[in-house]
Every structure is written in C-alpha cells, then in structure tokens.
Amino acid sequence: MLYNEYTYYITLRRKSRGSEVLYNIGSESSITTVLRLSGKNTDKVFRSVIEALARQGAAIPLRVSNSEQVYSIREDLGPIVGAYLILARRARNIEKWSKFFSELLDGHYAGVAKAFSAFLEIAIELSKTTSSRKRSRDYTISSVVADALSSALKQFVDKIAKAYPK
C-alpha cells in the first residue's frame, strides 16, 4: 500500500504564465512529483482540496507565500487526493467534483475512498509500463494514463454516487 511508506504533499505555484498544482509523494530521502495540473481551474482545484482537507484536519501548511503554497497531506488521505487530482484533470465542472470530493472525505461514500487509492496505484503502475521516454521532465503518471483514468474516474463516480442514498 502506498500510504504506509510515504508522505504526500500538494503544492500550488503561481507563475507569470499561470498556476500549477504539483502532487508529490516522498520519503525522508527523496520526493517525486507524481502529477502536475495546470490550466484555468488550477486555483479552484487546489483551493477545494485544501478546504476539504482542512475540515478533516488533514492539511498542514509547510510554506505559504504569494508565489507558492505547500501543504502536507495526512497519510491516510494522500492516495485519495492523488486520485481526485486525476479525476479533476481537464474537468469542466470543478464545483461538481469538489462537492463529491468533500462528501467522500466526510465519509458519505463508504468504500469509495479505498477504490480511489487503488486508482492512484493503477495510474502509477500503468505509467511505469507505458512510458518509454526518459524521465528528465516527465512526471510519474504519464499524461496518456492520467487522461484515460480521469475519464474512467468521472464515469465511475457518476455511476457509483447514484448507488448511495442522499
């Protein structure tokens, strides 16, 4: 399992050409950027993650400035955040997915958190086997795998959410 060995971090970097969110997994010896998000909804995605984690007492600010915000994520929720960031990749309706993510962390969808952790592991494993490029500027999760799993996660959430009473 991923969360027994690692620490999870989420970073928002503001640059002259826009913002980016970095999702990092690390141990005491090294940190790896697993996923990078950019685009017009980047700030919204980051804010929704931090707000949802803060309600759970699961986000610890490490560095906060105008140009960069870095938060440590509680170990048990780290893989869930990673999968959510894959889901939110290229999403048009961030509010819909943010609401689901918040409800997921609140425990509304029993069992789905474990499935999200599995999706993150699948993304990492598939990226290892499908990427033939050198990893100089690549991220652990390839863009092809992230795009495919993003679509799959959206469909999964749409279907599974209907099975739970409101």
Backbone torsions as a table, in degrees:
resi	resn	phi	psi	omega
1	MET	NA	140.6	-178.2
2	LEU	-63.6	-43.1	-169.1
3	TYR	-76.8	-2.2	176.2
4	ASN	-83.2	-22.1	-172.3
5	GLU	-112.8	-14.0	-167.1
6	TYR	-127.6	165.5	171.5
7	THR	-115.9	146.2	-175.0
8	TYR	-115.0	142.7	-179.0
9	TYR	-137.1	146.5	172.1
10	ILE	-127.1	135.1	-175.5
11	THR	-129.4	136.1	170.3
12	LEU	-110.8	122.6	176.7
13	ARG	-116.2	127.8	175.7
14	ARG	-100.5	125.6	-179.8
15	LYS	-123.5	170.4	-178.9
16	SER	-61.5	-29.7	-179.2
17	ARG	-101.2	18.1	177.0
18	GLY	125.2	179.3	-177.8
19	SER	-99.9	159.3	172.5
20	GLU	-141.0	147.0	174.8
21	VAL	-110.3	130.1	177.1
22	LEU	-114.3	132.4	175.6
23	TYR	-109.6	119.7	-174.1
24	ASN	-120.2	144.2	172.2
25	ILE	-121.5	134.7	-178.6
26	GLY	-152.3	165.9	172.4
27	SER	-122.0	-174.3	-180.0
28	GLU	-62.0	-28.4	-175.4
29	SER	-89.9	-29.5	-178.9
30	SER	-157.9	154.3	177.3
31	ILE	-123.6	136.0	-179.6
32	THR	-119.4	133.3	172.7
33	THR	-80.0	116.2	-175.0
34	VAL	-89.0	-37.1	-174.5
35	LEU	-148.9	144.1	177.1
36	ARG	-127.9	131.1	175.7
37	LEU	-118.5	141.6	173.2
38	SER	-145.3	169.7	-179.6
39	GLY	126.8	-177.2	-172.6
40	LYS	-69.6	-24.5	-178.5
41	ASN	-96.4	8.2	-174.9
42	THR	-57.3	-47.2	-180.0
43	ASP	-62.2	-40.7	178.7
44	LYS	-62.8	-44.2	-179.8
45	VAL	-61.9	-48.3	-179.8
46	PHE	-59.8	-48.8	-178.3
47	ARG	-60.3	-42.2	-179.0
48	SER	-65.7	-37.7	177.8
49	VAL	-65.1	-49.0	-177.7
50	ILE	-63.8	-42.1	179.1
51	GLU	-63.4	-43.8	179.6
52	ALA	-65.5	-42.9	178.7
53	LEU	-66.6	-38.7	-179.7
54	ALA	-62.0	-38.3	177.7
55	ARG	-62.9	-24.9	178.9
56	GLN	-94.2	-2.2	-173.8
57	GLY	65.5	35.5	-170.3
58	ALA	-116.1	8.3	178.6
59	ALA	-127.0	125.9	179.2
60	ILE	-115.2	118.8	178.7
61	PRO	-68.1	129.0	177.6
62	LEU	-102.3	-44.0	176.4
63	ARG	-143.3	129.6	177.4
64	VAL	-135.1	118.5	176.0
65	SER	-143.1	-179.9	178.6
66	ASN	-65.5	-30.9	-175.4
67	SER	-97.4	-19.6	-176.8
68	GLU	-151.9	137.5	173.7
69	GLN	-127.6	125.5	-179.8
70	VAL	-124.0	128.1	179.0
71	TYR	-125.7	141.3	171.3
72	SER	-89.2	140.0	-178.0
73	ILE	-108.9	136.6	178.5
74	ARG	-54.4	137.0	-172.4
75	GLU	-50.4	-44.8	-175.9
76	ASP	-70.7	-20.4	-178.5
77	LEU	-101.8	-8.8	-178.4
78	GLY	-54.5	-51.5	179.6
79	PRO	-63.9	-32.1	179.3
80	ILE	-67.1	-41.1	177.3
81	VAL	-62.9	-43.8	178.8
82	GLY	-58.6	-45.4	178.7
83	ALA	-66.0	-39.1	177.8
84	TYR	-61.9	-40.0	178.8
85	LEU	-64.8	-34.1	174.3
86	ILE	-65.1	-45.2	178.4
87	LEU	-59.2	-44.3	-175.4
88	ALA	-73.3	-12.9	179.3
89	ARG	-58.7	124.9	178.9
90	ARG	61.3	17.8	179.1
91	ALA	-74.0	141.0	178.4
92	ARG	-90.2	-37.6	-176.5
93	ASN	-104.3	76.9	-177.1
94	ILE	-60.5	-36.3	-178.5
95	GLU	-61.1	-41.2	178.8
96	LYS	-60.2	-48.4	-176.5
97	TRP	-73.0	-33.7	176.8
98	SER	-63.9	-41.1	178.2
99	LYS	-62.0	-45.8	178.0
100	PHE	-59.9	-47.0	-179.1
101	PHE	-58.3	-44.7	179.0
102	SER	-62.6	-44.1	177.9
103	GLU	-65.0	-36.8	177.4
104	LEU	-60.9	-46.9	179.4
105	LEU	-66.5	-28.5	177.9
106	ASP	-76.6	-4.7	177.0
107	GLY	90.7	11.4	-177.3
108	HIS	-67.3	-33.5	-176.1
109	TYR	-109.4	81.5	-178.1
110	ALA	-59.3	132.3	178.0
111	GLY	89.9	-22.7	-177.1
112	VAL	-72.5	-31.2	178.6
113	ALA	-60.2	-41.3	178.4
114	LYS	-65.2	-38.1	177.3
115	ALA	-64.5	-39.4	177.9
116	PHE	-62.1	-41.9	177.3
117	SER	-59.7	-40.7	178.6
118	ALA	-65.6	-38.4	177.4
119	PHE	-60.5	-40.3	178.9
120	LEU	-64.4	-45.1	178.4
121	GLU	-60.8	-41.1	177.9
122	ILE	-61.8	-43.7	-179.8
123	ALA	-60.1	-43.1	-179.8
124	ILE	-66.8	-46.1	-179.2
125	GLU	-64.7	-44.4	178.4
126	LEU	-62.5	-38.4	-180.0
127	SER	-65.4	-34.1	177.7
128	LYS	-64.9	-37.5	-175.2
129	THR	-88.6	-20.8	-176.5
130	THR	-98.7	-13.5	-176.1
131	SER	-94.6	122.1	177.4
132	SER	-107.2	-5.9	-179.4
133	ARG	-77.9	156.2	173.3
134	LYS	-70.8	148.0	-172.7
135	ARG	-95.0	41.5	-179.2
136	SER	-65.6	-47.7	178.9
137	ARG	-121.5	6.6	179.5
138	ASP	-75.8	162.8	175.5
139	TYR	-110.0	161.4	-175.4
140	THR	-55.4	-44.1	179.0
141	ILE	-93.5	118.8	-178.4
142	SER	-68.4	153.7	-178.5
143	SER	-64.6	-33.7	178.4
144	VAL	-63.9	-47.6	179.2
145	VAL	-65.5	-43.6	-180.0
146	ALA	-60.8	-43.5	179.2
147	ASP	-64.0	-44.6	-179.4
148	ALA	-63.9	-46.1	-178.6
149	LEU	-72.5	-27.4	175.8
150	SER	-61.3	-47.7	177.7
151	SER	-62.2	-43.2	-179.9
152	ALA	-63.4	-42.6	179.9
153	LEU	-64.7	-39.7	178.7
154	LYS	-61.5	-45.0	178.5
155	GLN	-65.8	-41.7	178.2
156	PHE	-58.0	-49.3	-178.5
157	VAL	-64.3	-44.1	179.3
158	ASP	-57.7	-42.9	-177.9
159	LYS	-74.4	-45.3	-173.6
160	ILE	-71.9	-33.3	-179.6
161	ALA	-62.6	-30.8	178.9
162	LYS	-67.7	-22.9	-178.1
163	ALA	-79.5	-13.0	-177.3
164	TYR	-101.9	136.4	178.7
165	PRO	-68.7	145.6	178.9
166	LYS	-86.0	NA	NA
